[in-house]
Amino acid sequence: MSDDSSGSGSPTPSLAPSTDPGPGPSPSPSPDQRRRDAWRGAKKVLARVPVEHRIGDSLAALAADAGAVYDLDAYVDLYGDGVVGELERRTARALGKEAAAFFPTGTMAQQVALRCWAGRTGNSTVALHPRAHPEQHERNALSEVSGLRTVHPTGEPRLPTAEEVRDFEEPFGTLMLELPLREAGFVLPSWEELEEVVEAARERDAVVHFDGARLWECTEHFGRPLEEIAALADTVYVSFYKSLGGMSGAALAGPATLIEEARTWRHRYGGDLFHQYPAALSALLGLARELPRLPEYVAHAKVVAEALGEGLREAGVPWFRVNPEVPHTHQFQVWLPYAADVTTDAAVRQAEETGVALFHRWFPCPEGPPGISVTEVTVAAQGLEWTARDVRSALAAFVGRIA
């Protein structure tokens, strides 16, 4: 039988002999699908990453757990009320700010924050690191969409010093600090250095905005609670999915008058969504469940990083880098002297063959010579059961698969 491709009638019988060979073998999975299947199938991991989640499992888990953080008999949100408003209030309290606004993406939240400050300061120049998220991952949106200009007080793989901010050769209206600076290895300054940098910006009559997508896990390094860290900045952006395990979404927190203006710009940017309750509920779960556990993850990341360094030396790897050597948060980088496709393949085969996923995907190192690859290591709840010996054993198995 052959279908009527015009769609205008019933299938028409074919008089010719059938040449259909039948269903045949299933197509091979794409490299991306193979990686996802391998990591999802692994029984021992340092962290479960979002790409491993399946729709049905995620929805079932949300439905089962969300009642612990919000009344599921309440009506769904409409354009940001209800559960979204409750999330905003809890976020503002956690950060010690007057108000907070929920955004569908962090890119939008920061665009709006920096645009609002440009209007209030009369200066559309933003000082930030060249490896900060807006410069690396937003397709020049600050200039193309918001009409802002960026300058870089430093190009070193760390946040700027007070001296670099104070002595920078041209005016800027806002200093944006990404805490931690992901692309440099999730690195942070000391608390004293952060205070000095903020004070240097104030001396220049600039406002301070924190890109705090991962601010939640910075408390251990700084030795200060969230509200004290956030108090250094005029506004703070936080993510709900990067460390808290939410589905999506972000918040901008700061003075009530600025947040009210931010809501107007959110609407103009297309960020007032009809319903957002799944994302809001998952964010509330993250605040209740993951946020209190982040200090554990940060502490254990130090154990994992030390064991990786020991294991790489024992394995005779000719050159490597654990960056930073002592992690500042629960995330850090590992650099190896092999091509990224080689290290990624070794990681996938290890997960497939042993059920152990020590590493995820590797990438060419942007800072090193050709042939250097880098990966990000995250330690979360699943990683707490790993001993240093487990890490070294898994590392030896991984290195043994590098061809």
C-alpha positions in Angstrom: 0.0 0.0 0.0 1.2 3.5 -0.8 -0.3 6.6 0.8 -1.9 9.3 -1.3 0.8 12.0 -0.8 -1.6 14.8 -1.8 -3.7 14.2 1.3 -6.9 14.5 -0.7 -8.2 10.9 -0.5 -7.9 7.5 1.0 -4.9 5.3 0.4 -4.9 3.8 -3.1 -4.0 0.1 -3.7 -0.7 -0.4 -5.7 -0.6 -2.8 -8.5 3.2 -3.0 -8.6 5.1 -5.5 -6.5 6.3 -4.1 -3.2 9.9 -3.2 -3.0 9.8 -2.1 0.6 12.7 -3.9 2.4 11.0 -3.6 5.7 11.9 -1.6 8.8 15.6 -2.5 8.7 18.1 -1.8 11.5 17.7 1.2 13.7 19.9 4.2 12.9 23.0 4.6 15.0 22.5 7.3 17.7 24.1 10.6 17.1 27.3 11.5 19.1 25.2 13.7 21.4 22.6 11.0 22.0 25.3 8.5 22.7 26.9 10.8 25.3 23.5 11.4 27.0 22.7 7.7 27.1 26.1 6.8 28.5 25.9 9.4 31.3 22.3 8.7 32.1 23.1 4.9 32.3 26.1 5.4 34.6 25.4 4.2 38.2 28.3 6.2 39.8 28.6 9.9 39.0 29.9 13.0 40.7 26.8 14.9 39.7 23.7 14.5 37.5 23.6 17.1 34.8 20.4 18.5 33.2 21.0 16.9 29.8 20.5 13.5 31.3 16.9 14.2 32.4 14.0 12.8 30.5 10.7 14.7 30.3 8.5 12.1 32.0 10.9 11.6 34.9 11.3 15.3 35.4 7.5 16.0 35.4 6.8 13.1 37.7 9.4 14.2 40.2 8.1 17.8 40.2 4.6 16.7 40.7 5.6 14.4 43.6 7.8 16.9 45.4 6.4 20.4 44.7 3.7 20.1 47.4 6.4 20.4 50.0 7.2 24.0 49.0 3.9 25.4 47.7 0.2 24.7 47.9 -0.6 22.8 44.8 -4.3 23.5 45.2 -3.6 27.2 44.4 -4.3 28.5 41.0 -1.6 28.6 38.3 0.2 31.9 37.9 -0.8 34.5 35.3 1.9 36.8 34.1 4.0 36.5 37.2 1.6 36.4 40.1 0.9 33.5 42.5 3.8 31.1 42.8 6.1 33.3 40.8 5.4 36.2 43.2 6.2 33.9 46.1 9.4 32.8 44.6 10.4 36.5 44.1 9.7 37.3 47.8 11.7 34.3 49.0 14.6 35.2 46.7 14.6 38.8 47.9 14.7 37.6 51.5 17.5 35.1 50.9 19.6 37.8 49.3 18.7 40.6 51.8 17.3 42.8 49.1 14.2 45.0 49.0 12.7 43.2 46.0 13.3 40.7 43.3 11.8 40.0 39.8 11.7 36.6 38.1 13.0 36.4 34.5 12.9 33.5 32.1 16.6 33.8 31.4 19.6 35.2 33.1 20.7 36.9 29.9 17.5 38.9 29.9 17.8 39.7 33.7 21.3 41.1 33.3 20.5 43.0 30.1 17.6 44.7 32.0 19.7 45.4 35.1 22.5 47.0 33.2 20.2 49.0 31.0 18.4 50.3 34.0 21.6 51.4 35.6 22.8 53.1 32.4 19.7 55.2 32.4 20.1 56.1 36.1 23.8 56.9 36.0 23.8 58.6 32.6 26.7 56.4 31.5 26.1 53.4 29.2 29.6 51.9 29.6 29.8 48.7 31.6 33.2 47.5 33.0 33.4 43.7 33.2 35.8 40.8 32.5 36.4 39.8 28.8 35.6 36.2 29.8 32.3 37.1 31.6 29.1 35.6 30.3 27.8 38.6 28.4 31.1 38.8 26.4 31.4 35.0 25.8 27.9 33.6 25.4 25.4 36.3 24.4 26.2 37.3 20.8 27.1 40.9 21.7 23.6 41.4 23.1 24.6 44.2 25.5 25.6 46.4 22.5 23.3 45.0 19.8 20.1 44.9 21.9 20.6 47.3 24.8 22.9 49.9 23.3 25.6 49.4 26.0 29.3 49.6 25.6 31.8 47.3 27.5 35.3 47.8 28.7 37.7 45.5 30.4 39.8 46.6 33.5 41.8 43.4 33.2 42.4 40.5 30.9 44.0 38.2 33.5 42.2 35.0 34.4 40.7 36.4 37.6 38.5 39.3 38.6 39.9 42.8 38.5 41.8 44.2 41.5 40.9 47.4 43.3 43.9 49.1 41.7 42.9 48.1 38.2 39.4 49.4 38.8 40.5 52.6 40.4 43.1 53.4 37.7 41.2 52.4 34.7 41.7 55.0 32.0 38.0 55.9 31.1 34.7 56.4 33.0 32.1 53.7 33.4 28.7 53.7 35.0 28.5 50.1 36.2 31.1 47.6 37.3 29.8 44.0 36.7 31.5 41.2 38.6 30.8 37.6 37.8 31.0 35.5 41.0 32.5 33.1 40.5 34.2 33.7 37.1 33.3 30.5 35.4 35.5 30.6 32.3 38.7 31.1 34.4 37.9 28.1 36.5 35.0 29.2 38.8 37.5 31.5 40.6 36.7 34.0 43.3 38.7 36.8 45.0 39.1 36.8 48.7 36.5 38.6 50.8 38.9 41.5 51.5 39.7 41.8 47.8 36.0 41.9 46.9 35.3 44.6 49.4 38.3 46.6 48.0 37.1 46.3 44.4 33.6 47.4 45.3 35.0 50.4 47.2 37.2 51.3 44.2 34.1 51.4 42.0 32.2 53.5 44.5 35.1 56.0 44.5 34.5 56.4 40.8 30.7 57.0 41.4 29.9 53.7 39.6 27.3 51.2 40.7 28.1 47.6 41.2 26.2 44.6 39.7 26.9 41.0 40.6 26.5 38.3 38.0 25.6 35.8 40.7 24.4 33.0 38.5 26.4 30.8 40.9 26.5 33.1 43.9 24.6 30.5 46.0 27.8 28.4 46.4 30.2 31.3 47.3 29.4 31.5 51.0 32.0 28.9 52.0 34.9 30.6 50.2 34.0 34.1 51.5 33.0 32.9 55.0 30.0 35.2 54.8 26.2 34.5 54.5 24.4 35.3 51.2 22.8 38.5 52.4 26.2 39.9 53.4 27.8 39.1 50.1 24.8 40.5 48.2 24.9 43.7 50.3 28.1 44.7 48.5 26.3 45.1 45.2 23.5 47.4 44.1 21.8 44.6 42.2 22.4 40.9 42.0 21.3 38.3 39.4 20.9 34.7 40.4 20.1 31.6 38.5 17.7 28.9 39.6 19.0 26.0 37.4 22.8 26.2 37.4 23.4 25.1 41.0 19.9 24.7 42.5 18.6 22.2 39.9 15.6 24.2 38.8 14.1 23.8 35.3 15.0 27.3 34.2 14.7 30.9 35.2 16.6 33.6 37.1 15.9 36.5 39.4 17.2 40.1 39.6 17.3 41.5 43.1 17.9 45.0 44.3 16.2 48.3 45.3 12.4 48.2 45.0 12.3 51.2 42.6 14.8 49.6 40.2 13.1 46.3 40.3 9.8 48.0 39.4 11.5 49.6 36.4 13.0 46.2 35.6 9.5 44.7 35.4 8.6 47.2 32.7 11.7 46.3 30.7 11.0 42.6 31.2 7.7 43.1 29.5 9.3 45.1 26.7 11.9 42.3 26.2 9.2 39.7 25.9 9.8 38.2 29.4 6.2 38.3 30.8 5.2 34.8 30.2 1.6 33.6 30.6 2.5 30.6 32.9 5.8 29.9 34.6 4.7 27.7 37.5 6.8 24.6 36.6 10.0 26.7 36.6 8.9 28.6 39.7 8.0 25.4 41.6 11.3 23.8 40.7 13.2 26.9 41.8 11.4 26.8 45.2 12.5 23.2 45.5 16.0 24.2 44.8 16.0 26.9 47.4 14.6 24.5 50.0 16.7 21.4 49.2 19.8 22.2 47.3 20.8 25.5 48.7 21.4 24.1 52.3 23.5 21.3 50.8 25.9 23.4 48.7 28.4 23.8 51.5 28.8 20.0 51.6 29.4 20.0 47.9 32.0 22.7 48.1 33.9 20.9 50.9 33.9 17.6 49.0 35.0 19.2 45.7 38.3 19.9 47.5 38.6 16.1 48.2 37.9 15.2 44.6 40.2 17.8 43.2 43.1 16.7 45.4 42.5 13.1 44.5 42.5 13.9 40.8 45.8 15.7 41.0 47.3 12.7 42.9 45.8 10.2 40.4 47.1 12.1 37.4 50.6 12.2 38.8 50.4 8.4 39.6 49.2 7.7 36.1 52.2 9.4 34.6 50.2 11.9 32.6 52.9 14.2 31.1 51.1 17.4 31.9 47.9 18.4 33.5 46.2 21.2 35.4 43.5 21.1 38.1 42.2 24.7 38.1 42.1 26.0 40.7 44.2 23.5 42.6 41.9 24.0 45.6 38.4 24.7 44.3 36.7 27.9 45.4 33.2 26.4 44.8 31.9 22.9 44.0 33.0 23.3 40.4 36.5 23.4 38.9 38.4 22.6 35.7 40.7 19.9 34.6 43.1 20.4 31.7 44.8 17.5 29.9 47.3 17.3 27.0 45.0 15.4 24.6 42.5 16.4 22.0 39.0 17.0 23.1 37.5 14.3 20.9 39.9 11.8 22.5 39.1 12.7 26.1 35.4 12.9 25.4 35.4 9.4 23.8 37.4 8.0 26.8 34.8 9.5 29.2 31.9 8.1 27.2 33.4 4.6 26.8 34.2 4.5 30.6 30.6 5.3 31.4 29.3 2.7 28.9 31.7 -0.1 29.9 31.9 0.4 33.7 28.9 2.4 34.7 31.2 5.0 36.2 31.1 8.6 34.8 34.1 10.6 36.2 34.0 13.2 33.5 31.5 14.6 31.0 32.2 16.4 27.8 35.7 17.9 27.0 36.4 21.0 24.9 39.5 22.5 23.2 41.2 24.7 25.7 40.8 28.3 24.6 43.9 29.5 26.4 46.4 26.7 25.7 48.2 25.5 22.5 46.5 23.0 20.2 45.9 19.5 21.6 44.9 20.7 25.1 41.4 19.9 26.3 39.5 21.1 29.3 36.4 19.9 31.2 34.4 21.2 34.1 33.9 19.0 37.1 30.9 19.4 39.3 30.5 17.7 42.7 26.9 17.4 43.9 24.8 15.1 46.0 25.8 12.0 44.0 29.5 12.8 44.4 29.5 12.8 48.2 29.8 9.0 48.3 33.1 9.1 46.4 36.2 8.6 48.4 39.6 9.8 47.3 40.4 6.2 46.5 37.3 6.0 44.3 38.4 9.1 42.4 41.9 7.7 41.8 40.6 4.4 40.7 38.1 5.9 38.2 40.8 8.2 36.9 43.2 5.3 36.2 40.4 3.6 34.3 39.8 6.8 32.3 43.4 7.4 31.5 43.7 3.8 30.4 41.1 4.4 27.7 42.9 7.4 26.1 44.3 6.1 22.8 
